[in-house]
Amino acid sequence: MPRIPSFFALVILALMAGASPGLAQIHFDVSSIHPSRPGASPQSGRIGFLADGFDAHDSTVGDILDMLNDWQLHRVVGGPAWMTTDRFDIQAKASEPIPGTKEMKVELKAAVMALLAERFKLAVHHETRDLPAMVLLAPNKSGGIKPATSGETPSVPYFSRDRLTFTAVPMAAVTNYLSNVFQSTVVDQTGLQGAFDFTLEPSATEPGATWADRVRDALTVAGFRLEEKKVPVEITVIDHCERPGEN
């Protein structure tokens, strides 16, 4: 089952795609962490940033690290097995209100990593490895893709199983969506800069076609190209992690 981001996390991450550092450091001064209720599942999980903090419900440490990797799956390796099975409710409050600007992406990620290091004793390092991936290449025709207009709200159709309408999204957000669909690392090599509007029309072209098959066909119709090959991919390697004590 793909780990699909909650709506409010998705909107903020889409707005922040391609951000750069430069604002004051964010710190979560107060945090509460408890095991999730019995029966918590991936379907009930949600993760996101609020105006004054960070919330995760029915979520694993692995889910949170996937979110910090913009929901590009298979980029976090290692660590104890419980990191992908034990679910927690986390509430963290920042020292100051968090502005809703795209420049906050790096600072927000750093704040969550600091929280995990403090409460879960998480230690990681980053490596670049040549991994099998799907590479998204630029459209060979327009396919209805057009630059987004000012004032549009970014939207990625994570929950649709029909027409897929992408609004005001960078290609990084598209590859993140495709990573969940294909359950594989997807790398953007389109060279397209900025945010775009376009629609994909998945259709059942063959009996027994999966949703991934239909989305791949729709990408081809829109002019996109997909290639499977090994590419350098930055991954997060877990060196250490402990279950937290309750507070």
N, C-alpha and C positions, 0 to 999 in steps of 0.2 A: 504494500500500500504506500503510495507516495506521501511524503510528509509535506502537506500543503500549508503555506503560511496563513495565519489569520488575516482578516481583511485589514484591520488597522495597522498591522505590521507591514503588510504588502504595500499599502499606500505610502507609508513613510519611506520604506526602502526604495520604492520606485522614484519618489521625489529626490532621494539622496544619491541615486546612481551617478557615478562619475564625479563625486564630490572631491574636494581637496581640503587638506588640513589648514589650520591657521587660527581657530578660535580658542578661547580659554578652555582649559581642561575641565571635563565634567567628572564629578565624584559622587557616588551614591553613599550618603552618610548613614542611612538607616536601611536595614534589610531584614526581611522576615522569610525564612525558608522552612517549609514543612512537607512531609510526604503527602502526595495527593490522595484523595479519597479512594477507597477500594473500588475497583472497576474502572478506574481512569484508563483511557485508551487514546490512541493517536487521533481518532476522530473528534475527541472532546478537547484536545490540546489547543492552546493559543498562546502566542508570544507577541509582545509589542512594546513600543515606547509610548509613554503618555506625556502629558505636558510637564509633569514634574517627576518622572521616574521611569521605571522599567517593570513590567509585569510578565510573569509566565505562569500558566495554569495547566496542570496535567501534562507537563512537558519534561522530557529527559534532558540531561546535559548534552547528549548528542544532538537533540533538536535545536538547542540554543546555539551550538557551534555551527550547525547547518545554516541557521538564520544569519549568523555572523559572516558566513561565506555566501550570503545573498541567495541561499537556497540552491546553490550549486552542489548537488549530491556527490558523494564519493570523493570529497576533498578533505575529509577528516579520517585519520586512520589511527589504530592503536588504542590503548586504554583498556580498563577492565570492562567486562561484558555488561555490568549493571548500568553503565553510562547510557546504554540504549534501551534499557528496560525499566529502570526505576524512575517513577514520575514524581515531580515536585511542583509545589505552588511557591512562587517566589514573588515577593513585593519589595521593591527597592525605591527609595526616595532620594532624589538629587538635592544637592545643597542649594541649588537655584533653579528656577523654571528653565525648561529646555526650549530654546527657540525652535520654531518649525522651519528651519532653513536647511538647504541641501548641504551646506558646508559642515554640518554637524556629524556627518557619517563617520569619519575617522574617530572623532572624540567619543561618540556614543559606543562604538565598538570597543574602544580602549576601556571605557568605563565598565562595560559588561565583563570583559576579560579580567579586569582588576577585581570585580566582585566574585567571579568564579575562582580566581586565585586565592582570595581571602577566605571564602567560605567552603570551597571544595578542595583547597590545596592544589588547584589545577596548575600544571606546568606543561608547556608545549614548546615546540620549535617548528620552524617552517622549512620545507625543502621544495625544490623543483625537481620533478620526476617526469620522464617520458612515459605517458600513459595512453592507453587506447581511448579515443574520444571521438565525438561527432563534431565536425567543424561546419559552422554555418557560413556560407559564402554569399557575396552580394547578389541581388536579383539580376538576371540577364534581361529583364523587362520590368516595366514600372509596376505591374501587378496591383495597381491601386494604392501603392505606398506613397504617402505624401507627408511633408513636414507638418508637425503639429502646430496649431495656432496658439497664440498667447491666451492664457486663462483657462485652458482645458485641464481637467482633473486627470492625472495619470490613472490608468486602469488596465489591468491584465486579467483575462477571463479564466482564472484558475478553476472556477466551479462550473463552467459551461461544458456541456457535451453536445453542442450544436454549433451554431455560428460563433466564431471566435473573433471578437472585436477588440483590438489593441488601440488604446487611446493615449496619446502623449507619452510614449514610452521609448527609452533608448534601446538599442539592440541588446545591451547587457540584460535588461529585464526580459527580453524575448528569449534569450538563451537560458536564463534561469527557469522560465516556464517550461521550455523544451527539455531541460534536464530532468524535471519532474515527470514529464510525459514519457520520455524515453528511458528513464531510470539509468542515465549515463551522464558522464561529463560532457557538456556541450560548450564549445568555444566559439566566440564571436570573431570571425575574420572577414566581416562584410566591409569594413572600412567606413561604414555609415556613421556620421557624427550627428549628435543632436537627438531630438525626440520625434517620433513618427506616429501617424495614424494609419492603420490598415486592418483589413478583415480577411480571415481565412474561412473557407467553406468546406470543412471535412465532410466527406460523403462515403457511404459504404460502397466502394467500387468493386469489391469482391466478397463472395460469401465467406464468413468467418473472419473478416478483417478486424483487427483490434483498433482501439482508439489511437494507439501510436501509429499504426499503419495509415489510418485516415488522416491524421495530422501531417504525416510525412508527405502523403499525396497532395494535401492542400498546400503545403509549402512549395511543392514543385509547380503546381498550377499557378501560384502567385509569382513564380520566377526564381524563388530561392533555390540554392543548391546545398546539398548536404554531402559531406565526404567523411568516411570513417578512416582514421589514421592515428598514429601515435604523435602526440604533440607535447611540448613542455607544459606542465601544469603545476602551479604552486599548491602544495597541500599542507595541512596542519597535522603534525604528528603529536600524539598525546604521550608525554613522558611520565606523568603522574596525575592521579586523581583519587580523592577520598570522599566517602559519603559524609555529608555535613552533620554536625550536631544540631538538634532542634533549638529554636530560641522563641 
